[in-house]
Amino acid sequence: MIYSRRLPVAIASLLAVGAGCHPAALPTPQPQQQNYAAAVAALRPFIAHEIADKGLPALSIALVDDQRIVWAEGFGFADPADSVPATAETVHRVGSVSKLFTDIAVMQLVEQGKLDLDAPIQRYLPDFRPENPQGEPITLRQLMSHRAGLVREPPVGNYFEPGEPSLAATVASLNGTPAGVSAGDA
């Protein structure tokens, strides 16, 4: 197979670039070395296929070896309406990657005894009141494992909303939305 042990580094770098790292924070790409040519040659058509198959407007990727970018490229359009191509420096929304950092922070607070994974979430967010027909309290553990039965996207602050509402507005928008689907139904 043409993929090397370094392919996971490319994926991690894709996440970093896609996570909105400021372009100035990225090291300057070095000339592509021959030993990465096979990986790049495999990634380009794979990325093109995924963009077409999933209807993605754009994707930016960087292949990193140790602390050195050996290949970086943008695909698709950063602004499809104006046909502005994506580049290696295009800043993308962080999306679901932020959940990993949030979960790490939560687990550190659990280790310190400052949070309880199984306490009702209202202990920490008293104004968070989704419609809960099951009647059982929603917990941090359920939220972190996607087992709370919340709607996929909040009415305010969802992935597709172009604005930048506050966290409080996003949380408040979940009040009254259906939640509490049992683990067997989720």
MIZA-74598 format. One record per residue: residue number from 1; residue in three letters; y, x, z of N, C-alpha, C in turn. Coordinates in steps of 0.02 Angstrom, whole numbers. Atoms other than C-alpha are relative to their C-alpha. Layout:
<atoms>
[atom NUM,"ALA",[Y,X,Z],[Y,X,Z],[Y,X,Z]]
...
</atoms>
This chain:
<atoms>
[atom 1,"MET",[-59,42,0],[0,0,0],[62,44,0]]
[atom 2,"ILE",[-59,-42,6],[174,64,-39],[46,-3,61]]
[atom 3,"TYR",[-42,3,-59],[250,10,126],[-20,55,49]]
[atom 4,"SER",[14,-52,-49],[265,146,256],[9,-27,70]]
[atom 5,"ARG",[-11,19,-69],[274,143,444],[74,-13,13]]
[atom 6,"ARG",[-72,7,-10],[461,144,421],[27,-67,-24]]
[atom 7,"LEU",[-23,64,24],[470,-29,342],[27,-43,58]]
[atom 8,"PRO",[-30,38,-54],[496,-111,514],[71,22,16]]
[atom 9,"VAL",[-68,-25,-11],[650,-1,531],[47,-33,-50]]
[atom 10,"ALA",[-41,33,50],[715,-77,370],[14,-72,21]]
[atom 11,"ILE",[-9,69,-22],[688,-251,439],[49,-3,58]]
[atom 12,"ALA",[-46,-2,-57],[775,-207,602],[71,14,-24]]
[atom 13,"SER",[-65,-16,27],[918,-135,502],[30,-60,-36]]
[atom 14,"LEU",[-23,61,33],[929,-294,399],[29,-46,52]]
[atom 15,"LEU",[-24,43,-53],[949,-389,561],[67,26,26]]
[atom 16,"ALA",[-62,-28,-25],[1085,-270,619],[57,-13,-48]]
[atom 17,"VAL",[-52,12,50],[1181,-285,457],[15,-74,-2]]
[atom 18,"GLY",[-9,72,1],[1153,-472,454],[30,-27,63]]
[atom 19,"ALA",[-26,22,-63],[1205,-483,635],[75,6,5]]
[atom 20,"GLY",[-73,-3,0],[1384,-451,587],[28,65,25]]
[atom 21,"CYS",[-27,-64,-18],[1401,-268,627],[60,14,-45]]
[atom 22,"HIS",[-59,-16,41],[1572,-215,570],[-18,58,-46]]
[atom 23,"PRO",[19,-52,47],[1556,-109,413],[20,70,22]]
[atom 24,"ALA",[-20,-66,-22],[1652,34,493],[-49,29,51]]
[atom 25,"ALA",[48,-23,-50],[1517,42,627],[-64,26,-31]]
[atom 26,"LEU",[61,-22,34],[1383,77,498],[10,70,-29]]
[atom 27,"PRO",[-6,-66,30],[1350,257,447],[2,-6,-77]]
[atom 28,"THR",[-4,0,73],[1386,299,266],[-70,11,-28]]
[atom 29,"PRO",[67,-9,30],[1229,277,159],[-5,68,-33]]
[atom 30,"GLN",[14,-65,31],[1154,442,106],[-35,-12,-67]]
[atom 31,"PRO",[36,9,63],[1086,469,-68],[-73,-16,12]]
[atom 32,"GLN",[70,21,-8],[918,385,-87],[-46,59,-13]]
[atom 33,"GLN",[49,-53,9],[776,507,-63],[-60,-27,-36]]
[atom 34,"GLN",[57,20,40],[625,503,-175],[-54,-35,40]]
[atom 35,"ASN",[55,30,-38],[506,459,-33],[15,-72,22]]
[atom 36,"TYR",[-16,70,-14],[596,291,-11],[1,-42,-63]]
[atom 37,"ALA",[-5,35,64],[595,245,-194],[-52,-57,-5]]
[atom 38,"ALA",[52,51,5],[431,148,-180],[17,-60,45]]
[atom 39,"ALA",[-18,55,-44],[492,47,-31],[58,-40,-29]]
[atom 40,"VAL",[-57,33,31],[657,7,-117],[-23,-40,-61]]
[atom 41,"ALA",[25,35,60],[566,-37,-278],[-39,-62,19]]
[atom 42,"ALA",[37,59,-23],[456,-159,-180],[47,-51,31]]
[atom 43,"LEU",[-46,46,-34],[599,-232,-79],[44,-39,-48]]
[atom 44,"ARG",[-46,35,46],[715,-274,-224],[-29,-64,-29]]
[atom 45,"PRO",[27,63,27],[600,-399,-312],[-20,-50,55]]
[atom 46,"PHE",[17,44,-56],[540,-467,-144],[63,-38,23]]
[atom 47,"ILE",[-62,31,-22],[720,-500,-91],[25,-50,-52]]
[atom 48,"ALA",[-21,45,54],[764,-575,-261],[-42,-65,2]]
[atom 49,"HIS",[43,58,-3],[614,-691,-246],[18,-45,60]]
[atom 50,"GLU",[-16,38,-60],[658,-744,-68],[67,-36,-7]]
[atom 51,"ILE",[-65,32,11],[839,-779,-116],[-8,-61,-45]]
[atom 52,"ALA",[11,56,46],[784,-888,-262],[-43,-55,32]]
[atom 53,"ASP",[47,48,-29],[640,-971,-169],[31,-41,56]]
[atom 54,"LYS",[-27,33,-59],[740,-1015,-14],[72,-23,-11]]
[atom 55,"GLY",[-68,22,15],[907,-1047,-99],[52,35,43]]
[atom 56,"LEU",[-47,-37,-41],[994,-913,3],[60,22,-41]]
[atom 57,"PRO",[-58,-22,38],[1172,-875,-50],[5,76,-3]]
[atom 58,"ALA",[-10,-73,-2],[1168,-692,3],[-45,31,53]]
[atom 59,"LEU",[38,-40,-48],[1075,-556,96],[23,72,-7]]
[atom 60,"SER",[-16,-71,0],[1122,-379,145],[-53,36,40]]
[atom 61,"ILE",[55,-37,-32],[996,-247,195],[18,74,3]]
[atom 62,"ALA",[-6,-73,-6],[994,-67,254],[-67,28,21]]
[atom 63,"LEU",[61,-36,-18],[845,50,261],[22,62,37]]
[atom 64,"VAL",[-23,-54,-44],[866,172,404],[-59,45,18]]
[atom 65,"ASP",[48,-50,-22],[771,332,441],[33,39,56]]
[atom 66,"ASP",[-30,-28,-60],[809,390,617],[70,-30,7]]
[atom 67,"GLN",[-68,25,-6],[999,373,625],[37,1,-67]]
[atom 68,"ARG",[-30,-9,66],[1030,388,438],[-19,-57,-46]]
[atom 69,"ILE",[13,52,50],[1049,248,313],[-19,35,-65]]
[atom 70,"VAL",[24,-31,62],[947,298,161],[7,-47,-60]]
[atom 71,"TRP",[-12,49,53],[975,138,61],[32,-61,30]]
[atom 72,"ALA",[-33,62,-21],[1090,-11,80],[23,-36,-62]]
[atom 73,"GLU",[-19,38,59],[1124,-152,-41],[11,-73,20]]
[atom 74,"GLY",[-11,71,-9],[1189,-329,-50],[-31,-37,-59]]
[atom 75,"PHE",[30,43,51],[1107,-470,-148],[32,-68,3]]
[atom 76,"GLY",[-29,66,2],[1175,-637,-203],[76,2,5]]
[atom 77,"PHE",[-73,7,-2],[1352,-697,-171],[24,-14,71]]
[atom 78,"ALA",[-31,11,-65],[1452,-678,-10],[43,-63,-2]]
[atom 79,"ASP",[-40,61,11],[1565,-815,-80],[-21,-29,-66]]
[atom 80,"PRO",[25,27,63],[1468,-914,-209],[52,-38,-40]]
[atom 81,"ALA",[-50,40,36],[1616,-1027,-251],[44,44,-44]]
[atom 82,"ASP",[-42,-45,39],[1717,-877,-311],[-39,57,-31]]
[atom 83,"SER",[44,-50,29],[1568,-774,-370],[14,71,27]]
[atom 84,"VAL",[-10,-64,-32],[1606,-635,-245],[-68,27,21]]
[atom 85,"PRO",[67,-25,-16],[1449,-527,-237],[-5,26,71]]
[atom 86,"ALA",[15,-30,-66],[1370,-479,-72],[-9,75,-10]]
[atom 87,"THR",[9,-73,0],[1372,-294,-32],[-36,20,63]]
[atom 88,"ALA",[31,-26,-62],[1292,-184,99],[47,-10,59]]
[atom 89,"GLU",[-50,8,-53],[1454,-209,198],[16,-72,16]]
[atom 90,"THR",[-15,70,-12],[1455,-399,191],[-21,-19,72]]
[atom 91,"VAL",[14,23,-68],[1464,-474,366],[-30,-70,-4]]
[atom 92,"HIS",[35,63,-1],[1341,-616,395],[-1,-29,71]]
[atom 93,"ARG",[8,31,-66],[1319,-741,538],[-61,30,34]]
[atom 94,"VAL",[54,-29,-38],[1207,-677,675],[-61,-47,2]]
[atom 95,"GLY",[56,48,0],[1101,-836,677],[-45,7,61]]
[atom 96,"SER",[48,2,-55],[944,-837,783],[-13,67,34]]
[atom 97,"VAL",[12,-66,-31],[944,-650,819],[31,2,70]]
[atom 98,"SER",[-33,-2,-65],[1063,-682,964],[-44,-27,56]]
[atom 99,"LYS",[44,27,-51],[926,-777,1056],[-37,56,37]]
[atom 100,"LEU",[35,-55,-32],[835,-614,1090],[43,32,54]]
[atom 101,"PHE",[-45,-32,-48],[986,-540,1178],[14,-47,59]]
[atom 102,"THR",[-11,49,-53],[1018,-700,1275],[-61,-3,46]]
[atom 103,"ASP",[61,3,-40],[836,-707,1332],[-8,63,43]]
[atom 104,"ILE",[4,-62,-40],[841,-525,1389],[47,-5,59]]
[atom 105,"ALA",[-49,6,-54],[998,-559,1490],[-24,-50,53]]
[atom 106,"VAL",[26,51,-47],[921,-716,1567],[-56,30,41]]
[atom 107,"MET",[57,-28,-37],[761,-623,1613],[22,54,50]]
[atom 108,"GLN",[-26,-48,-49],[862,-484,1695],[28,-36,61]]
[atom 109,"LEU",[-26,39,-56],[950,-616,1800],[-57,-32,40]]
[atom 110,"VAL",[59,27,-35],[780,-694,1842],[-29,55,45]]
[atom 111,"GLU",[26,-56,-41],[718,-522,1900],[44,14,60]]
[atom 112,"GLN",[-46,-12,-55],[873,-506,2009],[4,-59,48]]
[atom 113,"GLY",[1,59,-44],[838,-677,2086],[61,-44,-8]]
[atom 114,"LYS",[-61,39,9],[999,-752,2016],[-11,-63,-41]]
[atom 115,"LEU",[19,59,39],[914,-878,1900],[-72,-17,13]]
[atom 116,"ASP",[68,25,-7],[759,-984,1916],[-20,-33,-66]]
[atom 117,"LEU",[21,26,65],[667,-1017,1753],[-22,-73,3]]
[atom 118,"ASP",[28,67,-5],[593,-1179,1819],[45,-51,36]]
[atom 119,"ALA",[-48,47,-30],[747,-1256,1900],[30,-44,-55]]
[atom 120,"PRO",[-34,42,50],[831,-1402,1812],[62,36,-27]]
[atom 121,"ILE",[-55,-37,32],[958,-1333,1688],[68,-22,28]]
[atom 122,"GLN",[-64,23,-27],[1094,-1440,1769],[23,42,61]]
[atom 123,"ARG",[-21,-45,-54],[1092,-1315,1914],[50,51,-27]]
[atom 124,"TYR",[-43,-51,30],[1177,-1193,1795],[50,-29,-49]]
[atom 125,"LEU",[-45,34,46],[1256,-1313,1670],[5,-73,22]]
[atom 126,"PRO",[-1,68,-28],[1302,-1468,1772],[22,-54,-50]]
[atom 127,"ASP",[-24,49,48],[1387,-1553,1624],[-46,-8,-60]]
[atom 128,"PHE",[47,4,56],[1238,-1531,1507],[-46,-60,13]]
[atom 129,"ARG",[37,61,-12],[1164,-1705,1493],[-24,-31,-66]]
[atom 130,"PRO",[28,33,59],[1063,-1738,1335],[-39,-62,22]]
[atom 131,"GLU",[39,60,-14],[977,-1906,1324],[-72,22,11]]
[atom 132,"ASN",[66,-25,-17],[810,-1875,1409],[-46,-58,19]]
[atom 133,"PRO",[43,58,-15],[691,-2023,1393],[-62,17,41]]
[atom 134,"GLN",[59,-20,-39],[550,-1924,1472],[14,1,75]]
[atom 135,"GLY",[-19,1,-71],[646,-1914,1635],[-13,65,37]]
[atom 136,"GLU",[13,-63,-34],[582,-1740,1676],[57,49,-14]]
[atom 137,"PRO",[-56,-46,11],[717,-1608,1702],[-17,54,-51]]
[atom 138,"ILE",[6,-55,47],[743,-1482,1564],[13,65,38]]
[atom 139,"THR",[-6,-64,-35],[723,-1302,1623],[19,57,-48]]
[atom 140,"LEU",[-14,-60,40],[777,-1130,1564],[-63,22,-38]]
[atom 141,"ARG",[62,-20,32],[595,-1091,1527],[-12,-41,-63]]
[atom 142,"GLN",[8,44,58],[586,-1241,1409],[51,16,-54]]
[atom 143,"LEU",[-51,-16,50],[750,-1197,1325],[-16,66,-36]]
[atom 144,"MET",[13,-66,28],[700,-1016,1299],[-62,1,-45]]
[atom 145,"SER",[62,2,40],[531,-1062,1225],[1,-57,-51]]
[atom 146,"HIS",[-8,54,49],[599,-1203,1115],[-45,-60,17]]
[atom 147,"ARG",[43,55,-20],[501,-1331,1216],[38,-55,38]]
[atom 148,"ALA",[-40,50,-36],[646,-1435,1285],[9,-64,-40]]
[atom 149,"GLY",[-6,59,41],[642,-1557,1140],[71,-14,-24]]
[atom 150,"LEU",[-69,10,24],[825,-1530,1093],[1,-5,-76]]
[atom 151,"VAL",[-9,2,72],[888,-1568,919],[6,71,-26]]
[atom 152,"ARG",[-1,-67,28],[876,-1419,802],[71,29,-3]]
[atom 153,"GLU",[-69,-22,6],[1064,-1409,771],[45,-46,41]]
[atom 154,"PRO",[-46,42,-37],[1199,-1469,890],[50,-33,-47]]
[atom 155,"PRO",[-49,32,43],[1325,-1592,818],[63,43,-11]]
[atom 156,"VAL",[-58,-46,5],[1465,-1465,852],[-25,71,9]]
[atom 157,"GLY",[21,-70,-7],[1443,-1278,828],[-67,15,-31]]
[atom 158,"ASN",[65,-12,31],[1290,-1292,719],[6,56,-52]]
[atom 159,"TYR",[4,-57,46],[1235,-1157,599],[39,-11,-64]]
[atom 160,"PHE",[-31,14,64],[1311,-1244,450],[74,-17,5]]
[atom 161,"GLU",[-71,17,-10],[1482,-1281,526],[43,61,-13]]
[atom 162,"PRO",[-40,-58,17],[1616,-1169,454],[48,22,56]]
[atom 163,"GLY",[-47,-16,-53],[1728,-1176,609],[-32,41,56]]
[atom 164,"GLU",[24,-39,-57],[1711,-1081,772],[17,-36,65]]
[atom 165,"PRO",[-14,36,-62],[1707,-1209,914],[-22,41,60]]
[atom 166,"SER",[18,-35,-62],[1694,-1151,1093],[-72,-17,20]]
[atom 167,"LEU",[67,12,-27],[1528,-1138,1183],[1,-66,39]]
[atom 168,"ALA",[-5,62,-38],[1587,-1279,1297],[-2,-61,-46]]
[atom 169,"ALA",[1,56,48],[1618,-1392,1146],[-69,-10,-30]]
[atom 170,"THR",[68,4,28],[1447,-1350,1075],[-48,-32,51]]
[atom 171,"VAL",[43,27,-52],[1358,-1386,1240],[16,-74,11]]
[atom 172,"ALA",[-20,69,-11],[1458,-1547,1266],[-24,-45,-57]]
[atom 173,"SER",[21,42,57],[1410,-1607,1091],[-74,-19,5]]
[atom 174,"LEU",[71,16,-8],[1227,-1607,1144],[-11,-59,48]]
[atom 175,"ASN",[5,57,-46],[1262,-1738,1278],[-10,-63,-41]]
[atom 176,"GLY",[14,62,35],[1188,-1901,1220],[-48,8,-58]]
[atom 177,"THR",[49,-10,53],[1077,-1821,1088],[-70,-6,30]]
[atom 178,"PRO",[67,8,-28],[891,-1856,1108],[-31,67,20]]
[atom 179,"ALA",[35,-60,-25],[793,-1727,1209],[-60,-22,41]]
[atom 180,"GLY",[55,14,-45],[643,-1714,1321],[-65,-18,-33]]
[atom 181,"VAL",[64,11,34],[505,-1723,1192],[-53,39,39]]
[atom 182,"SER",[51,-35,-39],[345,-1680,1283],[-27,59,-39]]
[atom 183,"ALA",[26,-61,31],[265,-1511,1248],[-51,-15,-54]]
[atom 184,"GLY",[50,18,49],[124,-1595,1154],[30,-29,-64]]
[atom 185,"ASP",[-32,30,58],[247,-1681,1037],[47,47,-37]]
[atom 186,"ALA",[-50,-46,28],[362,-1532,1004],[-26,37,-59]]
</atoms>
